[in-house]
Structure formats: C-alpha cells, structure tokens
Amino acid sequence: MDATLLDRNQLAERWCVSVRTVDRARQDGRLPWIDLARGRGARPCVRFRLDDVERYEAECRIGSGLNKS
C-alpha cells in the first residue's frame, strides 16, 4: 500500500479541476479521505491516499468506457 497522501490542491492540479470539484467528490462520498486533524479544531485537515485516488480514477475510466481494449 502506497502511503503517499495528496491534499485538495494537489488532487485538483492532478485532475485539472477546481478544488471545489474535489470537495464535491469527497462530500458526495465518491472519494475516500482522511482527516489528519482527527476532529481537533474547526476544520478538517483533508488528505487523500494516492492508492484510493488511482482506484477511483480507474473506476471512472472503466465506467465511461475509456479503458476498453
């Protein structure tokens, strides 16, 4: 398992989308995330595991038909 973590900005840059789009994917439950603050403080410290991101990307390619051989 790859322990690499991405923050919201890094993921938005990877996908060439806005941070708000990343937030929607997280809030809709489509993308697993980690709260590094663990409930301390007013706002979560949102991070995404690279493994989860890559799995989500693969599922999206398969679902859209882009991964056909």
Secondary structure, DSSP 4 states (H G I P E B T S, - for coil): ----EE-HHHHHHHHTS-HHHHHHHHHTTSS--EETTTT-SSS--EEEEHHHHHHHHHHHHHHHTTT--
